[in-house]
Amino acid sequence: KTQNVSLYEGDKVREILDEISILQDHIESLNNPSLDDLNNPDDVLKLYHSQRSEKIKFFAIQELPLSQETRLKLSERERIFHSKYSDLLRRYKCEYPPSLNLSATLVPPKEALTAVRVLKDIGDLMTQNGYVEFRKGTQAIVRKADPTIEKLLKLGYLKI
């Protein structure tokens, strides 16, 4: 569960698969039905690649650039995957408002939030929570201590 990516060790993967194959052949020669549950070598390989791809996705989602050291540890396909996955996320983020930030941490705010009703059409404003759309008749959840919100409350544009 570290954030570092280890060197892609294709030789070791092949060695492990060969060893598993030899063990399976040996088990089959013993013809012992209780040992037939040995994992398929394909499952081992899938798990290895799945763990690596999850780390690569993490880097892309958090918008962390790959260091030179990390890039050297990735296979060519993994570098292509990272590039395409990052591009996909960028295109996705361009289509939706900044308030739908995929890389934002999912930590509850420490300050009290409050629901406000918009009494007058204001438009999109930058608050401490990011851009918020204030259209007449809508509601929004905002930080009460936000200076922008406090000002709009005093001016009568918002109502708690």
Buried (B, 14 or more C-beta within 10 A) or exposed (E): EEEEBEEBEEEEBEEBBEEBEEEBEEBEEEEEEEEEEEEEBEEBBEEBBEEBBEBBBEBBEEEEEBEEEBEEBBBEEBBEBBEEBBEEBEEEBEEEEEEEEEEEEEEEEEEEBBEBEBBEEBEEBEBBBEEBEBEEEEEBEBBBEBEBBEEBBEEEBBEE
